[in-house]
Amino acid sequence: MKPGAGSTFVLTGPDRGVEPTRISKCAHTVLFQLWGAGSSWSPPKYGIRGINRVKVPDSLKPSGVEEERLFAELDANKLPQHVAVIMDGNGRWAQRRHLPRIAGHRAGVQSARTVIESCARLNIPALTLYAFSMENWRRPKAEIDFLMRLLREYLRKELPVIHRNNIRLLVIGRPDQLPEAVRTDVERAMDQTAKNSGMQLAVALNYGGRAELVDAFNRILDRVRNNGLANARVDEDMISQHLYTAGLPDPDLLIRTSGEMRVSNFLLWQIAYAEIYVTETLWPDFTRAQLLEALLDFQKRERRYGGLAETRQRVIA
């Protein structure tokens, strides 16, 4: 039975199937103070279980009971090392409001800002956002042109904040096929944040998971041919070292909005053991509280990597 609005599908692995759960109604107030001009606030740890509470200004404390509960339940020692997000549902969000699709894309920028800020302040080491796929070139030219303008606008407005908060920006995909003006802005942003040591923010632009594997294999072949390594053997480590995401941990949590049950050619190699969290919520409606719900759900998972649960191992022994 198809759940109603506000429901979440939780993919728990091929051996446990799909179990629908309900998301409780979450407050739409923000949990942290939004970054503003001149802000120098470092990642707060208010209420996270496992570490000391930090006394912070009232403006930074949870303003709703539900958000306070969610944040207080987080275990700082069990946060994912890498969160990947398929930001889906902008078009449907606009359609339901009888607005043009571009209105949905613009509304989705706030959700991206919220997720970036929250992950950085929770000290999650890596975040990857699926912004523009290679298949997205099939969309109307007017929509594509708007998306490229929106990306440039975002970089212009948000880069100072990203840099000030010690976030390192990466772009994964085939950026050489993007419009020249976009490439210039992207390269400038990566250069400006290259020495930052905080969260690594990877933005997938003109990205495809199969294309990434093709590019990785071709780089390996070039290396073998150029160095005369006739007896070289390819293993998993070698492939990982030649992916766009080389140097980043594999995602341990993949979030997809809009309720679609597919990975859409995203990080096909890297998400082999990722926990998958799918919510019916459309991307522009994805709030900080819903991100916390996803993180809490992740912390409840039993990650076995193909083995047995620890308790079951003890029983068998």
Secondary structure, DSSP 8 states (H G I E B T S, - for coil): ----TTEEEEE--TTT-EEEEE------S-SS----TT-------TT-BTS------GGGS-SSHHHHHHHHH-BGGG--SEEEEE---HHHHHHHTT--HHHHHHHHHHHHHHHHHHHHHTT-SEEEEEEEEGGGGGS-HHHHHHHHHHHHHHHHHHHHHHHHTT-EEEEEE-GGGS-HHHHHHHHHHHHHHTT--S-EEEEEEEE-HHHHHHHHHHHHHHHHHHHT-TT----HHHHHHTSTTTTS---SEEEE-TT--S-TTSSTTTTTT-EEEEESS-GGG--HHHHHHHHHHHHH----TTS--HHHHHHH-
